[in-house]
Amino acid sequence: MSDGSGLCLRPWNLDRDREALIRVLDDPEVAFRTPIPSPFGLEEADEYLRRDALNDRIHLAICDNDAIVGEIALNLATNAISYTVARDQRGRGFATRAVNLLATRASALGVHEVWLEIEPDNEPSIAVARRCGFVPTSAGDETVEDKGRTYVLQQWCRSLDGPT
């Protein structure tokens, strides 16, 4: 699936995409903000990609003219979107365009709303959420304990039934 500007979302290929996935996910900021293990190497990449077959989610590589710049997923059980963009590719609009493209796909699948879970101090992700038409909700924020820290994930929602 493509947005017509060189950005596309495509399935991961276990044999050829390991190194790119490692480049995206083996990052201290990713390790801090997500449950992704750190360090993230070949073994973790293999396990992460194999898990896709077991999970109820759409998990895709974010590509810019065939170069992998990030990852994005839609959890089909919760309609939550998650994404990560490689450190050297941040600030170029890839997350915004990928989230919008995946939301369009979700709508075509009959999903009526999609969700993001964002820490209140994660300004770049809040900016992506706002640019994509998400709004913070009063639906119970979630307190999470992971890797020795406790943090809150604020719920953001976007209706797919009307204009964004």
CORURTA-V31457 format. One record per residue. N is the residue number from 1. RES is the residue in one small letter. PHI is phi in whole degrees, -180 to 180 (999 if undefined). BURIAL is b if it has 16 or more other C-alpha atoms within 10 Angstrom, else e. Layout:
# CORURTA-V31457
n->N res->RES phi->PHI burial->BURIAL
n->N res->RES phi->PHI burial->BURIAL
This chain:
# CORURTA-V31457
n->1 res->m phi->999 burial->e
n->2 res->s phi->-134 burial->b
n->3 res->d phi->-100 burial->e
n->4 res->g phi->84 burial->e
n->5 res->s phi->-115 burial->e
n->6 res->g phi->102 burial->e
n->7 res->l phi->-85 burial->b
n->8 res->c phi->-141 burial->b
n->9 res->l phi->-114 burial->b
n->10 res->r phi->-141 burial->b
n->11 res->p phi->-62 burial->e
n->12 res->w phi->-74 burial->b
n->13 res->n phi->-115 burial->e
n->14 res->l phi->-56 burial->e
n->15 res->d phi->-76 burial->e
n->16 res->r phi->-110 burial->e
n->17 res->d phi->-107 burial->b
n->18 res->r phi->-56 burial->b
n->19 res->e phi->-61 burial->e
n->20 res->a phi->-66 burial->b
n->21 res->l phi->-63 burial->b
n->22 res->i phi->-62 burial->b
n->23 res->r phi->-60 burial->b
n->24 res->v phi->-74 burial->b
n->25 res->l phi->-97 burial->b
n->26 res->d phi->-87 burial->b
n->27 res->d phi->-146 burial->b
n->28 res->p phi->-57 burial->e
n->29 res->e phi->-67 burial->e
n->30 res->v phi->-65 burial->b
n->31 res->a phi->-62 burial->b
n->32 res->f phi->-70 burial->e
n->33 res->r phi->-93 burial->e
n->34 res->t phi->-134 burial->e
n->35 res->p phi->-82 burial->e
n->36 res->i phi->-63 burial->b
n->37 res->p phi->-67 burial->b
n->38 res->s phi->-138 burial->e
n->39 res->p phi->-69 burial->e
n->40 res->f phi->-115 burial->b
n->41 res->g phi->-122 burial->b
n->42 res->l phi->-59 burial->e
n->43 res->e phi->-63 burial->e
n->44 res->e phi->-66 burial->b
n->45 res->a phi->-64 burial->b
n->46 res->d phi->-61 burial->b
n->47 res->e phi->-63 burial->e
n->48 res->y phi->-61 burial->b
n->49 res->l phi->-74 burial->b
n->50 res->r phi->-68 burial->e
n->51 res->r phi->-62 burial->e
n->52 res->d phi->-56 burial->e
n->53 res->a phi->-66 burial->e
n->54 res->l phi->-95 burial->e
n->55 res->n phi->-96 burial->e
n->56 res->d phi->-92 burial->e
n->57 res->r phi->-150 burial->b
n->58 res->i phi->-100 burial->b
n->59 res->h phi->-123 burial->b
n->60 res->l phi->-131 burial->b
n->61 res->a phi->-82 burial->b
n->62 res->i phi->-92 burial->b
n->63 res->c phi->-121 burial->b
n->64 res->d phi->-117 burial->b
n->65 res->n phi->49 burial->e
n->66 res->d phi->76 burial->e
n->67 res->a phi->-91 burial->e
n->68 res->i phi->-72 burial->b
n->69 res->v phi->-118 burial->b
n->70 res->g phi->179 burial->b
n->71 res->e phi->-138 burial->b
n->72 res->i phi->-149 burial->b
n->73 res->a phi->-143 burial->b
n->74 res->l phi->-121 burial->b
n->75 res->n phi->-80 burial->b
n->76 res->l phi->-74 burial->b
n->77 res->a phi->-82 burial->e
n->78 res->t phi->-115 burial->e
n->79 res->n phi->63 burial->b
n->80 res->a phi->-90 burial->b
n->81 res->i phi->-101 burial->b
n->82 res->s phi->-131 burial->b
n->83 res->y phi->-156 burial->b
n->84 res->t phi->-146 burial->b
n->85 res->v phi->-116 burial->b
n->86 res->a phi->-56 burial->b
n->87 res->r phi->-49 burial->b
n->88 res->d phi->-77 burial->e
n->89 res->q phi->-114 burial->e
n->90 res->r phi->-69 burial->e
n->91 res->g phi->83 burial->e
n->92 res->r phi->-111 burial->e
n->93 res->g phi->86 burial->e
n->94 res->f phi->-64 burial->b
n->95 res->a phi->-63 burial->b
n->96 res->t phi->-59 burial->b
n->97 res->r phi->-65 burial->b
n->98 res->a phi->-67 burial->b
n->99 res->v phi->-62 burial->b
n->100 res->n phi->-62 burial->b
n->101 res->l phi->-66 burial->b
n->102 res->l phi->-69 burial->b
n->103 res->a phi->-63 burial->b
n->104 res->t phi->-62 burial->e
n->105 res->r phi->-64 burial->e
n->106 res->a phi->-61 burial->b
n->107 res->s phi->-61 burial->b
n->108 res->a phi->-64 burial->e
n->109 res->l phi->-86 burial->e
n->110 res->g phi->94 burial->e
n->111 res->v phi->-76 burial->b
n->112 res->h phi->-98 burial->e
n->113 res->e phi->-154 burial->b
n->114 res->v phi->-124 burial->b
n->115 res->w phi->-127 burial->b
n->116 res->l phi->-126 burial->b
n->117 res->e phi->-119 burial->b
n->118 res->i phi->-133 burial->b
n->119 res->e phi->-67 burial->b
n->120 res->p phi->-59 burial->e
n->121 res->d phi->-99 burial->e
n->122 res->n phi->-91 burial->e
n->123 res->e phi->-57 burial->e
n->124 res->p phi->-61 burial->e
n->125 res->s phi->-71 burial->b
n->126 res->i phi->-64 burial->b
n->127 res->a phi->-63 burial->e
n->128 res->v phi->-61 burial->b
n->129 res->a phi->-57 burial->b
n->130 res->r phi->-65 burial->e
n->131 res->r phi->-63 burial->b
n->132 res->c phi->-92 burial->b
n->133 res->g phi->87 burial->e
n->134 res->f phi->-81 burial->b
n->135 res->v phi->-129 burial->b
n->136 res->p phi->-66 burial->b
n->137 res->t phi->-117 burial->e
n->138 res->s phi->-94 burial->e
n->139 res->a phi->-62 burial->e
n->140 res->g phi->-36 burial->e
n->141 res->d phi->-63 burial->b
n->142 res->e phi->-110 burial->e
n->143 res->t phi->-94 burial->e
n->144 res->v phi->-123 burial->e
n->145 res->e phi->-116 burial->e
n->146 res->d phi->-156 burial->e
n->147 res->k phi->54 burial->e
n->148 res->g phi->81 burial->e
n->149 res->r phi->-133 burial->e
n->150 res->t phi->-114 burial->e
n->151 res->y phi->-148 burial->e
n->152 res->v phi->-107 burial->e
n->153 res->l phi->-109 burial->b
n->154 res->q phi->-85 burial->b
n->155 res->q phi->-87 burial->b
n->156 res->w phi->-122 burial->b
n->157 res->c phi->-128 burial->b
n->158 res->r phi->-133 burial->b
n->159 res->s phi->-75 burial->b
n->160 res->l phi->-104 burial->b
n->161 res->d phi->-91 burial->e
n->162 res->g phi->-144 burial->e
n->163 res->p phi->-67 burial->e
n->164 res->t phi->-95 burial->e
